[in-house]
């Protein structure tokens, strides 16, 4: 992992095909009544990298059904967290390492996208996730990035005091701040809602000390809004180890 000020400018990439973007936006429009959000959500002050913009909250309610319809939000930050009901379904004694993520995204005319992630750790999670382990990298920042994103490798990630501006991003760039709280990922934009840009995990230490996933969300970043205008749409598809009762309530998973 390198420590650099990230000053090189983004290189031009071929834009995503119009057909792919149109298909994603049609899907978003099917599940949304506005450009701001589809699915259940509430507003929360603030947003990742967006100053005072309001953030829509995603709490995995859509994961109760089996239709896999993604939660879609256009041009708005999203706070990803567990609802109180879902958190109460954690296995006995389990303590999550992350309380919430706040994410925002931007699509560029080059066909590249930037995803910004702000992490709020919980229960000493920063120390837990940055501790050495067999998989995940060679230093604390790599351990954290890998743990939060399903064991992806980040040997080329840059540790920075502040995240770079859009003009200073690099193709396929990966950045994390020195204090572990903020990350930025640069990659080709998702073609549709099923084209995962990044996964994020809600982890807890198991009885044997190994990290266990309780909930996770796949994020797709598509250029364009649900109304067909310019901008960016985030698609979130969540999953959890919790079970659902016939009445639609979260309950702790059965122990094998």
N, C-alpha and C positions, 0 to 999 in steps of 0.2 A: 504494500500500500504506500503510495507516495503522498507527500505533503507539499502541495503546490498552491500558488495564489489563483490558479485557473484563469489565465488571461488570454488564451487563444480563442479566436472567434469560431462560431459554428460553421462547419463546412456544408455546402449545399448537397441535399439529397433529393431524389426524385419524389415528387408529391404522390400521396396515395391515390389510387384510382378513384374516379368519380363514382363509379358503380358501387364500390365497396363502401364509401362514405354514405351514399344514398341509402343503401340497405340498412346500415346501422341507424340512421336517423329515422327511417320508417319504423324500425323496431322500437325506438325510443318513443315515438309519437303514439304507438299503440298503448303504451302503459302510462301515459302522462297527460295531465290536463293543463299543464303550463310548461314554460321553458325552465322553470326553476327546479322542479323535482317531480318524480313519480314515486308512488308508494307512500308508506307512512313515514312521517318525519316531522320534526319541529325545528323552529328557528333558534339559533344561539348566537349571541354577539361574538364577533371576531371571526377570523378565518386564516388558514395557513397562507402566509405570504400575501394576504389581501387586505391588510390594514383593518378598517372597521367594517368590512363587508360581512353580512350575516352568513352564518353557516347552517346548512341543513344537516340534521342528525339522522344517521342510519343506525338502527339497533337490532338488526337481524330478524325483524318480524317477518320479512318475506321468506325466510328460510323455513317457516312453519309449513309451507305448502310445497308440493312436489312439482310445480309447473316450471320452476327455474326462471321465472320472469325476473329480469334484472331490475334493480333500483337505478333510475336514471336521473341525473342532475346536469343541467346546462349552465355553464358560466357562474358557478357558485362553489365556494368551499364546502366540504362535507366532513362532519365529525363522525367518526366510526367508533362506536362504543357498545357495550353490552347493556341491555335494559336491566333494571333491578330484578325483574322476574327471571331473566336468563342467567344473571350472575348468581341468583339463589340456587340455580341448578348445578353449580359447580360441585365436583366430588368433595366429600367431607374433608375439611382441612386444607383444600387447595387454595393457593393465593396467586392471583394473576400478577404477571410481571409488568403488564401495560394496562393503564386505565383507559386510554383513548388515543386515537390517531386523528389528526386533522389534515386533510389532503386538499390540494387544488392543482389545477393543470392548465397548460397552455399549448395550443397547437400552432405551429409555424407554417408558413407557406412552403417550406422545403419538404413537408411531409414528415418532419420530426416533431415530437412532443416532449414536453417537460412535465414531470410529476413531482410535486413538492409534498413532503411528508413531515409533519411535526408530531413527535411522540411524547406522550405524557406517561412517564413510568409510574409504577405503583408497587408498594410493598418491597422496596429495595430492589426493584427489577433491573435498574441500570447495572448494579453490581453483579446481580445474578447472571445477566445476559452477557456481560463483558468478561466473565471468568473463562479461563482456558478450558477447552474441551476438544475431544478428538476430531470433530468435524467443525468447519466454519471459518478457518483462516489461520493467521499467524499473529494477530495482535488484537487488543480489546475492541477497536472499532470494526474490524472485520468480523469478530465474533458477534457483535450486536447486529450489524447489518444482515449477516447470514441467518441468525436466529429469527429475526423479524420477518424474513422473506423466504421461508421454507428452504433453508440451507443452500441458497445461492452463493456463489463464490465472488468475492470482491477484491481480488488481489491488486486490481488497478484503481481502486477507489481513492479519491483524494480527501484527506482530512484538512479542513479549512476552518479559519476563525469565523468567517461569514460565508454564506452560500453565494456563488457567483451570480452576476446579473445575466439576463438573457443573452446579451452581446458577448459574454465571456464563456458561455457554455461550449463544451466539446461534444462532438458526435459520440454517442454511446457513453457519455460521461456519467460518473457515479460519485456523489459527494456526500460527506457527513461532517457535521460541525464537531469541533473539539470536545464539546460538552455532551455529545451523543444525541441531542434533542431534535436536530433537524437534518433531513436528507433530501437530496434532489437526484432524480434519475432522468436521463435523456436517452430516448430510443425512437425508432420509427413508430408513428402513431398506429394504434390498433385499427384493423380494417372493419371490425364490427364488434358487437357487444360480447361475443364469445372469444375474441382475440385478446387474451390476457396480456396486459402490460406489466403488471406487478401483483404479487400476492402479499398480504399482510397477515400475521399470526397474532393470536392472543394465547400466550403460553403460561404454563405454571410448572414448577418443579414437582416431579412425581416422587413417590416414596423412595425410589432408588436414586434420586437426585437428577435423573435425566429429565430434560425438558419435554413436556407434553403439550399438545395443541388442544385447546378447548373450543376455540372458534377461529375461523379464518375467512378472509374475504378476497376474492379475485377482482382486480380493478382493470377495466379497459378504458383507454383514453382515445376518443374519436374526435377528429376535427369536424366542426359544425355543430349547430344547436338543433333542438327538436323542432323548431319552426322552420328550419332550412337555412338560417342565416349563418354568418361566420361566427366563430367562437369555438368552444370546446364542450364536449359532453363526457361526463364520467358515468360509466356503468359499473355497478357493484353487485356481485353475486356472492352471497354469504353461505357458510355452512357451519355446523356446530355439532359437537359430540352429545349435546343434550337430546333427550327424547321429548316427544310431544304427546300429550294426552289426547284422547278422542275429542275433548272439549277445546283443544287448541291451546293448552297451557304448557309451558316449559317444565320439565322435570328432570332430575338427575339421571344420567345414563345408568342402565343396568350394569352391575359389575359381573364380569365373567367368572 
